[in-house]
Amino acid sequence: MKNAIYYKTKKITINTLIHLFLLSVTVACLYPLLWMVLASLKTQETIFSDISLIPRQFHFENYIHAWKEGGFGRNFLNSIFYTTSVVAGILLVSSLAAYAFSRMRFPGRNILFIIFMAAMMIPIPGSFVALYVLLNKLHLRDTPLGYILCMINVGLATSIFLLKTFFDKMPQELEDAGRMDGCSKLGIWWHVALPLARPVLAVVVVFNALNVWNEYILALIIFDSKHFMPLQVALQKFQGEFVTNYPLLMAGLTITALPIIVVYIFIQKYIIRGVTEGAIVG
């Protein structure tokens, strides 16, 4: 009886400590976002003088000023276009490449895969000079196409690795069943492999969408024209050499963070399945 009480008390204590730890991590992650949103509703004078978390007056007009003064309209549409195009390109190319590396046998397969994996060790700034020279020679610098191709290249290696790992677990019986139904290799990839890979595809979408949406330095290198710039560059309009308009900057950051949060909410169940279940096939 005493042992049962001891183990039950120990289990409750451990679970309580784990939940307290997870709760503290959650608060630490959410508090900066909450402060950003509430700071965007203050004025330049009260953002530092008013130490209370909830402002005494809510200035929702900061979002209107941020949208108009920051020129967010065009930059917002640019970022949506770049993110959508890059993520779609990465999903198409990486899923085809990963399926070929996993399920097909051809000369040089392992060497090519190792080369792709080696690209993961090269930091993005380390390729800026080569990308700049290449885009100049191809006459693609200062064009949306050049930027999209560069960002697709940035996300390919990791995406191929994740998808290949998943396709390696796919039972051969599923592929044989698709072949018996008259599917070609592309048909099996489209009708069998991709539907099963939805949890991993969700991880690829969020990872690359976040990467493209928050990209800043490469856009400054590739683009000269301001009307091609993504949303992150527009945030710099609120930061002057001597004065920074913090409420408008916080409002701009809130607008910037909102689309990614919405995307995550819609596909979070696939992400959780991919992480907790290890993307088990079958």
C-alpha positions in Angstrom: 0.0 0.0 0.0 2.8 2.4 0.9 4.6 1.6 -2.3 1.5 2.3 -4.3 1.1 5.7 -2.6 4.8 6.5 -3.1 4.7 5.7 -6.8 1.4 7.6 -7.3 2.8 10.6 -5.5 6.0 10.5 -7.5 4.1 10.3 -10.7 1.9 13.3 -9.8 5.0 15.3 -8.7 6.9 14.6 -11.9 3.9 15.4 -14.1 3.3 18.6 -12.2 6.9 19.7 -12.6 6.8 18.8 -16.3 3.6 20.8 -16.8 5.0 23.8 -14.9 8.2 23.7 -17.0 6.1 23.6 -20.3 3.9 26.4 -19.0 6.9 28.6 -18.2 8.3 27.9 -21.8 4.9 28.8 -23.2 4.7 32.1 -21.3 8.3 32.9 -22.3 7.4 32.4 -26.0 4.1 34.2 -25.9 5.0 37.2 -23.8 7.1 38.9 -26.4 4.3 38.5 -29.0 1.7 39.8 -26.5 4.0 42.8 -25.6 4.5 43.5 -29.3 0.7 43.6 -30.0 -0.1 45.8 -26.9 2.9 48.1 -27.6 1.5 48.7 -31.1 -1.6 50.2 -29.4 0.4 52.8 -27.4 1.8 56.2 -28.5 5.5 57.1 -28.9 5.3 59.0 -25.6 3.7 56.3 -23.5 5.4 53.2 -24.9 8.3 53.5 -22.4 6.7 55.8 -19.8 3.7 53.6 -19.3 5.1 50.4 -17.7 1.7 48.7 -17.5 1.2 45.8 -20.0 -2.3 46.9 -21.0 -2.3 50.4 -22.4 -4.7 53.0 -20.9 -5.9 54.0 -24.3 -5.9 51.8 -27.4 -4.6 53.5 -30.5 -5.8 51.3 -33.3 -5.0 54.1 -35.8 -1.4 53.0 -35.5 -2.2 50.1 -37.8 -3.7 52.5 -40.4 -0.7 54.7 -40.2 1.7 51.8 -40.4 0.0 50.5 -43.5 -0.1 53.8 -45.3 3.2 55.4 -44.2 5.1 52.2 -44.5 3.7 51.5 -47.9 2.8 48.0 -46.7 0.3 47.4 -49.4 2.7 46.7 -52.3 5.3 45.1 -50.1 2.7 42.9 -48.4 1.5 41.6 -51.8 5.1 41.1 -52.9 5.9 38.9 -49.8 2.7 36.9 -50.4 3.7 36.3 -54.0 7.3 35.4 -53.2 6.3 33.1 -50.4 3.6 31.3 -52.4 5.8 30.9 -55.4 8.9 29.7 -53.5 7.0 27.3 -51.3 5.1 25.8 -54.4 8.4 25.5 -56.3 10.1 23.8 -53.3 7.3 21.4 -52.8 7.3 20.4 -56.5 11.0 20.0 -57.0 11.9 18.6 -53.6 9.1 16.0 -53.6 10.1 14.8 -57.1 13.8 14.7 -56.2 13.2 13.0 -52.8 10.9 10.4 -54.4 13.6 9.7 -57.1 16.4 9.4 -54.5 14.3 7.1 -52.4 12.4 4.8 -54.8 14.5 4.8 -58.0 17.8 3.3 -58.8 20.1 5.2 -61.2 23.9 5.8 -61.5 25.3 8.4 -59.2 22.3 8.5 -57.0 24.2 8.4 -53.7 26.8 11.0 -54.9 24.1 13.4 -56.0 22.2 13.0 -52.7 25.4 13.6 -50.7 26.0 16.8 -52.8 22.5 18.0 -51.9 23.1 17.3 -48.2 26.5 19.0 -48.3 24.7 22.2 -49.4 23.0 22.2 -46.0 26.4 23.0 -44.4 26.9 26.2 -46.5 25.4 29.3 -44.8 23.3 31.5 -46.9 25.6 34.5 -46.7 28.4 32.3 -47.9 26.7 32.1 -51.3 25.8 35.8 -51.8 28.8 36.6 -54.0 28.2 33.6 -56.3 24.5 34.3 -56.5 25.1 38.0 -57.3 27.5 37.1 -60.1 25.3 34.3 -61.5 22.2 36.5 -61.5 24.0 39.3 -63.3 25.2 37.0 -66.0 21.7 35.6 -66.5 20.2 39.1 -66.4 18.0 38.0 -63.5 19.1 40.5 -60.9 16.5 43.0 -59.8 13.8 40.7 -61.0 11.2 38.7 -59.0 12.1 35.6 -60.9 15.8 35.8 -59.8 14.8 36.2 -56.2 12.3 33.3 -56.3 14.9 31.0 -57.9 17.4 31.9 -55.3 15.0 31.2 -52.4 13.9 27.9 -53.9 17.5 26.9 -54.0 17.9 27.9 -50.4 15.2 25.6 -49.2 15.7 22.6 -51.4 18.4 20.7 -49.5 16.5 20.5 -46.2 13.2 19.7 -47.9 14.7 16.9 -49.9 16.2 15.4 -46.8 12.9 15.4 -44.9 10.9 14.0 -47.7 13.4 11.3 -48.7 13.5 10.1 -45.0 9.7 9.8 -45.2 9.6 8.1 -48.6 12.2 5.5 -47.4 9.6 4.3 -44.8 6.9 3.9 -47.4 6.0 0.2 -47.8 6.8 -1.3 -51.2 3.4 -2.9 -51.2 1.8 0.5 -51.6 3.9 1.2 -54.6 3.1 -2.2 -56.1 -0.6 -1.7 -55.6 -0.4 1.6 -57.4 1.5 0.0 -60.3 -1.1 -2.8 -60.5 -3.8 -0.1 -60.8 -2.0 1.3 -63.9 -0.2 4.2 -62.4 3.1 5.3 -63.8 6.0 6.4 -61.6 4.6 10.0 -61.7 1.2 8.6 -61.0 2.4 6.7 -57.9 4.2 9.9 -56.8 1.0 12.0 -57.2 -1.7 9.5 -56.0 0.2 7.5 -53.4 3.3 9.2 -52.1 2.2 12.8 -51.8 -1.1 12.0 -49.9 0.8 9.9 -47.4 3.4 12.6 -47.0 1.0 15.4 -45.9 2.5 15.7 -42.3 6.0 16.1 -43.7 4.8 18.4 -46.5 3.2 20.6 -43.8 6.5 20.8 -42.0 8.2 21.8 -45.3 5.6 24.4 -46.0 5.9 26.1 -42.6 9.7 25.9 -42.5 10.1 27.4 -45.9 7.3 29.9 -45.7 8.8 31.3 -42.5 12.2 31.4 -44.1 11.0 33.3 -47.2 8.6 35.6 -45.3 11.3 36.7 -42.9 14.1 37.0 -45.5 15.7 40.4 -45.6 19.4 40.5 -46.6 19.2 38.6 -49.9 16.4 40.9 -51.1 18.6 44.0 -50.5 21.4 42.4 -52.5 19.2 41.3 -55.5 16.7 44.1 -55.7 17.5 47.7 -56.7 13.9 48.7 -57.4 11.9 49.5 -54.2 8.6 48.2 -55.7 10.1 44.7 -55.8 11.1 44.7 -52.1 9.4 42.3 -49.7 7.6 43.2 -46.5 10.6 43.0 -44.2 12.4 45.8 -46.0 9.3 48.1 -45.5 9.8 47.8 -41.7 13.0 49.8 -42.0 11.0 52.9 -42.9 10.1 53.2 -39.2 13.7 53.2 -38.1 15.5 56.5 -38.6 19.1 57.3 -37.9 18.2 59.1 -34.7 14.5 58.3 -34.0 12.5 55.1 -34.2 8.7 55.2 -34.2 8.2 52.2 -32.0 4.4 52.0 -32.0 4.3 52.0 -35.8 7.2 49.5 -35.9 5.3 47.2 -33.5 2.2 47.5 -35.6 4.2 46.7 -38.7 5.7 43.6 -37.0 2.2 42.5 -35.9 1.0 42.8 -39.5 4.1 40.9 -40.6 3.6 38.0 -38.1 -0.1 37.5 -38.7 0.0 35.6 -42.0 2.5 33.0 -40.7 0.4 32.5 -37.5 -2.7 31.9 -39.7 -0.8 29.4 -41.9 0.4 27.5 -38.8 -3.1 27.4 -37.3 -4.6 25.8 -40.4 -1.9 23.1 -40.8 -0.8 22.6 -37.2 -2.5 19.1 -37.0 -0.3 17.9 -39.8 2.8 19.3 -38.2 2.1 17.7 -34.9 1.5 14.4 -36.6 4.7 14.7 -38.5 6.7 15.5 -35.3 5.1 13.2 -32.7 4.4 10.2 -34.9 7.6 10.5 -36.9 5.5 10.5 -40.1 4.7 6.8 -39.9 3.5 5.4 -43.2 0.6 2.9 -43.6 
